[in-house]
Amino acid sequence: MKKSTVVIAATLCLALAVPALACSVPVFRYALERWVSDPYELLVYHRGPLTEDQQAVADLLSSDGHAGKVHANVNLTLVDLDADPDPQLIKIWESQETETLPWLVARYPLPTRIPVDAFSGPLMEENVQRLLDSPTRREIARRLLTGDTAVLVLLESGDQEKDEAAFKLVETHAEQMAQTLKLPEIAPEDLDEVSIDPLALKLDFSTIRVARDDPAEKMFVEMLLGSEEDLHDLNEPMAFPVFGRGRVLYALIGGGITTENVQQAGVDLTGPCTCTVKDQNPGVDLVMAVDWDGLVEQEVEIDKALPPLAGLGGFTEDIQPTATTDETTTTDPTTTENATTSVAILASESVASESPEPAEESLNRLDTRVYSFPELSPLWTNLLMFGGLAVVVIIGASIFLFRKKT
């Protein structure tokens, strides 16, 4: 019987070890607390030494420069084309189809395996500022840090009728989800995974609109459109759930902005984190100039804690708050004195015009593409399969040994 007892004990240990990567903390909160933002690779191509002015602009993107000071998730590499660079870097340069130097290329984080550039253009102070930060991204950060479950970003198509219909649906679904979805109960062993009282967790989905031709949001728009294949080719309104530390879940496009699909996104984000390994979960991180580690666990006034949006040669003086949000957004009158140093005023109340037909009917005519959130990651699935097979083998061996002894 001793052998059987050992086998059974081993079986129990294996069964308990398999779900060790799971967590009862809701996905959106675990992502905010634990998932460090993946860095974008920034490549500055040049020939020979950079001039003093060019080097000053490039230094803004370094960990010792402006990017490091504002905690932007970027890594800088200078590529001197006259110094025999890595063949892969040469290949990226050749794909640019330009002779302009110095040239800035922003590549999506390596775990995303996205082959296209998030941005490419001349190395200019203006491009640096818009790549690292924008009014809408700062407003998204403020909301996530103050407890929003997710921010539903509507990227407009430019067709007013379609955009109004889509935004009405997103607003309606955001309100419904806050009322109908339920948070999972956090297990005692997972309480250390959250920095706040679990009872303080709330369900709150807010909305924000972004125009594709907004110059202040040019880089943000490019990041969204490049997050999935062929989005650039679709001239439809798109809804992007953003959660955690500025992570885009997936895109709902045109006719795909339905009650069922928006609700499913909400379920995916509020359910327990079935796999705590970030790379095994869907989504693409945005470039965000936010000290997440310093702000998530501190009770501070977020608007004052975020660094000023301005600061690069006065460029951002021309950037005006253009983001439009849901009507429930409120601002503190004391924060409206300076648009470049406060996040609260970056959002203005949306004014939705009457649509000539119901929103659902209007969007039914649009192209539909839906991306479903995988219920289990490949790693999780493989572990379960291995664990199940091991349990069957061990139980069979136990029965054999028991019968043989008796």
C-alpha positions in Angstrom: 0.0 0.0 0.0 2.9 2.3 0.5 3.7 2.5 -3.2 0.1 3.3 -3.9 0.1 6.0 -1.3 3.2 7.6 -2.8 1.7 7.5 -6.3 -1.6 9.1 -5.2 0.3 11.8 -3.3 2.3 12.6 -6.5 -0.9 12.8 -8.4 -2.3 15.3 -6.0 0.8 17.4 -6.2 0.7 17.5 -10.0 -2.9 18.4 -10.0 -2.3 21.3 -7.7 0.8 22.4 -9.6 -1.0 22.7 -13.0 -3.3 25.6 -12.1 -0.5 27.5 -10.4 -0.3 30.0 -13.3 -3.9 30.9 -12.7 -5.1 33.7 -10.4 -8.5 34.7 -9.1 -7.8 38.4 -9.5 -9.8 39.9 -12.4 -7.7 40.3 -15.6 -8.0 44.1 -15.8 -6.6 44.6 -12.2 -3.9 41.9 -12.5 -2.7 43.6 -15.7 -2.6 47.0 -14.0 -0.7 45.7 -11.0 1.6 43.1 -12.5 2.0 43.3 -16.3 5.0 45.5 -17.1 4.6 47.3 -20.4 6.6 45.8 -23.3 9.1 48.3 -24.8 8.9 49.6 -28.4 12.2 49.4 -30.2 13.2 52.8 -31.5 15.8 52.9 -34.3 17.5 56.1 -35.4 19.3 55.6 -38.7 22.1 58.0 -39.7 25.4 58.1 -41.5 28.5 59.2 -39.6 28.3 61.3 -36.4 25.0 63.1 -35.7 25.2 66.9 -35.5 24.8 68.5 -32.1 21.2 69.3 -32.7 20.4 65.9 -34.1 22.0 64.2 -31.1 20.0 66.4 -28.7 16.8 65.2 -30.3 17.9 61.5 -30.3 18.9 61.8 -26.7 15.3 62.7 -25.8 14.4 59.1 -26.6 17.1 57.5 -24.4 16.7 56.1 -20.9 18.8 59.0 -19.7 16.8 61.6 -21.6 13.2 62.7 -21.7 11.8 59.2 -22.4 13.5 57.8 -19.3 12.3 60.7 -17.1 8.7 60.2 -18.1 9.0 56.4 -17.9 8.0 55.8 -21.5 8.3 52.1 -22.6 10.8 52.5 -25.4 14.4 51.4 -26.1 16.6 53.4 -28.3 19.2 52.1 -30.8 21.4 54.4 -33.0 22.2 52.8 -36.3 25.1 54.2 -38.2 24.7 52.9 -41.8 28.4 53.6 -42.4 29.5 51.3 -39.5 28.4 47.9 -41.0 25.2 47.4 -38.8 23.4 44.2 -38.2 21.9 42.7 -41.5 18.4 42.7 -39.8 18.7 46.5 -39.1 19.8 47.0 -42.7 16.7 45.1 -43.9 14.4 47.4 -41.8 16.2 50.4 -43.3 15.8 49.2 -46.8 12.1 48.7 -46.3 11.7 52.4 -45.5 12.2 53.4 -49.1 13.6 56.8 -48.2 17.0 58.6 -48.3 16.1 61.0 -45.6 18.5 60.9 -42.6 18.4 60.8 -39.7 15.3 58.7 -39.8 13.3 57.4 -36.8 11.6 54.0 -36.9 9.4 52.7 -34.0 8.9 48.9 -34.0 6.2 47.1 -32.0 7.3 45.2 -28.9 9.0 41.9 -29.8 6.3 39.6 -28.1 3.6 41.0 -30.5 5.4 39.6 -33.6 3.9 42.5 -35.6 6.0 42.9 -38.7 5.0 46.5 -39.6 6.4 49.7 -38.1 4.3 51.5 -35.5 5.8 54.7 -36.9 8.5 55.9 -39.3 9.5 59.4 -40.2 12.3 62.1 -39.9 14.0 62.5 -36.6 12.3 65.6 -35.4 11.4 67.0 -32.0 7.7 67.1 -33.1 7.7 63.4 -34.0 9.5 62.5 -30.7 6.9 64.3 -28.6 3.9 62.8 -30.4 5.4 59.4 -30.3 6.0 59.4 -26.5 2.8 61.1 -25.4 -0.6 62.6 -26.4 -3.6 64.1 -24.7 -5.8 61.0 -25.2 -3.2 58.6 -23.9 -2.8 60.7 -20.8 -6.5 60.8 -20.3 -6.7 57.0 -20.7 -3.9 56.6 -18.1 -5.7 58.9 -15.7 -8.8 56.8 -15.9 -7.1 53.4 -15.6 -5.1 54.6 -12.6 -8.2 56.0 -10.8 -10.1 52.7 -11.1 -11.7 52.3 -14.6 -12.0 48.7 -15.6 -11.3 49.7 -19.2 -11.5 52.6 -21.6 -13.4 51.9 -24.8 -11.6 54.0 -27.5 -13.7 54.7 -30.6 -11.5 55.5 -33.6 -13.7 57.4 -35.9 -13.9 56.6 -39.6 -14.7 60.1 -40.8 -18.3 59.2 -41.8 -20.4 61.2 -39.3 -23.4 58.9 -39.5 -21.4 55.7 -38.9 -19.3 57.3 -36.2 -22.3 58.6 -34.2 -24.1 55.3 -34.5 -21.0 53.4 -33.3 -20.4 55.7 -30.4 -23.9 55.5 -29.2 -23.6 51.7 -29.1 -20.3 51.8 -27.3 -21.7 54.2 -24.7 -24.8 52.1 -24.2 -22.8 48.9 -23.8 -20.3 50.5 -21.4 -23.2 51.6 -19.1 -24.8 48.1 -19.3 -21.6 46.2 -18.5 -21.1 48.3 -15.4 -24.5 47.2 -14.2 -24.6 43.6 -15.3 -21.1 42.1 -15.0 -19.9 40.6 -11.8 -16.4 40.6 -10.4 -14.9 37.2 -9.4 -14.3 36.5 -5.7 -10.6 36.8 -5.0 -9.2 33.8 -3.2 -7.3 34.4 0.1 -4.1 33.1 -1.4 -4.3 35.8 -4.2 -4.9 38.8 -1.9 -1.2 39.8 -2.1 -1.6 40.2 -5.8 -3.6 43.4 -5.4 -2.5 46.6 -3.7 -6.0 47.7 -2.7 -8.9 46.3 -0.7 -10.7 43.9 -3.1 -14.0 45.5 -1.9 -12.7 48.7 -3.5 -12.6 47.2 -7.0 -15.3 48.5 -9.2 -16.8 48.0 -12.6 -16.6 51.1 -14.6 -16.2 51.3 -18.4 -15.7 54.7 -19.9 -15.6 55.8 -23.5 -13.5 58.2 -25.5 -13.4 59.3 -29.2 -10.4 59.9 -31.5 -10.5 61.4 -34.9 -8.2 59.8 -37.4 -6.9 63.1 -38.7 -6.2 64.7 -35.3 -2.6 65.8 -35.6 -2.0 65.5 -31.8 -3.0 61.9 -31.9 -1.3 60.9 -35.1 1.1 58.4 -33.5 -1.6 57.0 -31.2 -3.9 56.4 -34.3 -1.0 54.7 -36.1 -0.4 52.4 -33.1 -4.0 51.4 -33.0 -4.3 50.7 -36.7 -1.0 48.7 -36.8 -2.1 46.5 -33.8 -3.8 44.1 -36.2 -3.4 43.1 -39.8 -5.2 45.1 -42.4 -6.8 47.6 -40.1 -5.3 50.4 -42.2 -7.4 49.2 -45.2 -10.7 49.4 -43.4 -12.5 52.8 -43.3 -14.9 52.0 -40.6 -15.4 53.1 -37.0 -13.4 50.8 -34.6 -13.7 50.2 -30.9 -10.5 49.3 -29.0 -10.9 48.2 -25.3 -7.8 49.6 -23.5 -7.0 48.2 -20.0 -4.1 47.5 -17.6 -1.1 49.7 -18.3 -2.4 50.9 -21.7 -2.9 47.5 -23.3 -5.2 47.2 -26.4 -7.3 44.0 -26.2 -8.4 43.8 -29.8 -10.5 45.8 -32.4 -14.2 45.6 -32.9 -14.9 46.9 -36.4 -18.0 48.4 -38.0 -20.8 45.9 -37.8 -18.7 44.0 -35.2 -19.5 46.7 -32.6 -22.5 44.7 -31.3 -24.0 44.1 -27.9 -22.6 40.5 -27.9 -19.1 41.4 -28.9 -18.7 44.4 -26.6 -20.1 42.4 -23.7 -17.7 39.6 -24.5 -14.8 42.0 -24.2 -16.1 43.1 -20.8 -16.4 39.4 -19.7 -12.8 38.7 -20.9 -11.5 41.6 -18.8 -13.5 41.1 -15.6 -13.1 37.4 -15.3 -10.3 35.7 -13.2 -6.8 35.8 -14.8 -6.7 32.3 -16.1 -3.0 32.7 -17.1 -0.8 35.2 -15.3 1.9 34.9 -18.0 1.4 38.2 -19.9 2.7 37.0 -23.3 0.2 34.2 -23.3 -2.7 36.7 -23.3 -3.9 38.7 -26.3 -3.3 42.4 -26.6 -0.7 45.0 -27.6 0.8 47.6 -25.3 0.8 51.2 -26.4 3.6 53.7 -25.8 2.7 55.4 -22.5 4.7 58.0 -20.6 3.5 56.9 -17.2 5.3 55.7 -14.0 2.9 52.8 -13.5 4.9 51.2 -10.7 5.1 54.4 -8.8 1.4 55.3 -9.2 -0.6 52.1 -9.0 0.2 51.4 -5.4 0.1 55.0 -4.1 -2.9 57.1 -3.1 -1.9 60.3 -4.9 -3.6 62.9 -7.0 -3.1 61.3 -10.4 -3.5 64.6 -12.3 -0.6 66.2 -10.5 1.6 63.0 -10.4 1.7 62.6 -14.2 4.5 64.6 -15.8 3.5 67.7 -17.9 2.6 67.0 -21.5 4.6 70.0 -22.6 8.4 70.3 -22.3 10.0 69.7 -25.7 10.9 73.1 -27.1 7.4 74.5 -26.6 6.1 72.2 -29.4 3.1 71.1 -27.4 1.8 74.6 -27.0 0.1 74.0 -30.4 -1.6 70.8 -29.2 -5.1 71.3 -28.1 -7.3 68.9 -26.1 -9.3 67.1 -28.8 -10.4 63.9 -27.1 -14.2 63.5 -26.6 -15.4 61.4 -23.7 -18.7 60.1 -22.2 -20.9 62.6 -20.4 -20.1 61.2 -17.0 -16.5 62.5 -17.1 -16.1 65.3 -14.6 -13.3 67.8 -14.1 -12.0 69.8 -11.1 -12.3 73.5 -11.9 -8.9 74.1 -10.4 -7.3 71.9 -13.0 -8.4 74.0 -16.0 -5.9 76.7 -15.6 -3.2 75.1 -17.7 -4.1 72.6 -20.5 -0.6 71.3 -20.7 -0.1 70.4 -17.1 -3.5 68.8 -16.3 -5.0 65.6 -17.6 -8.5 66.2 -16.3 -9.4 68.8 -18.9 -8.2 66.8 -21.9 -11.6 65.3 -22.2 -14.8 67.2 -23.1 -18.3 66.0 -23.0 -19.5 64.3 -26.2 -22.4 65.8 -28.1 -24.1 62.9 -30.0 -26.3 64.1 -32.8 -29.5 62.3 -33.6 -29.0 59.5 -36.0 -31.5 59.2 -38.8 -31.9 55.5 -37.9 -31.4 53.3 -34.9 -27.7 52.7 -34.1 -27.9 48.9 -34.5 -29.5 49.2 -37.9 -27.0 51.7 -39.1 -24.0 49.5 -38.1 -25.6 46.3 -39.5 -24.6 47.6 -43.0 -21.0 47.8 -42.1 -18.3 45.1 -42.6 -18.0 42.8 -39.6 -14.8 41.4 -38.2 -14.6 40.0 -34.7 -11.6 38.7 -32.8 -12.4 36.4 -30.0 -10.4 36.3 -26.7 -9.0 32.8 -26.4 -10.4 31.1 -23.3 -7.1 29.4 -22.5 -3.6 30.3 -23.5 -1.4 27.7 -25.4 0.8 27.2 -22.3 -2.3 26.7 -20.1 -3.8 24.2 -22.6 -0.6 22.3 -22.8 -0.2 22.1 -19.1 -3.8 20.8 -18.7 -3.3 18.2 -21.4 0.0 17.0 -19.8 -1.5 17.1 -16.4 -4.6 15.1 -17.5 -2.4 12.5 -19.3 -0.1 12.2 -16.2 -3.1 11.7 -13.9 -4.5 8.9 -16.1 -1.2 7.1 -16.2 -0.5 7.4 -12.5 -4.0 6.3 -11.6 -3.7 3.3 -13.9 -0.3 2.4 -12.4 -1.8 2.7 -8.9 -4.6 0.3 -9.8 -2.2 -2.1 -11.3 0.1 -2.1 -8.3 -2.8 -2.5 -5.9 -4.3 -5.4 -7.8 -0.9 -7.0 -8.1 -0.3 -6.8 -4.3 -3.8 -8.2 -3.5 
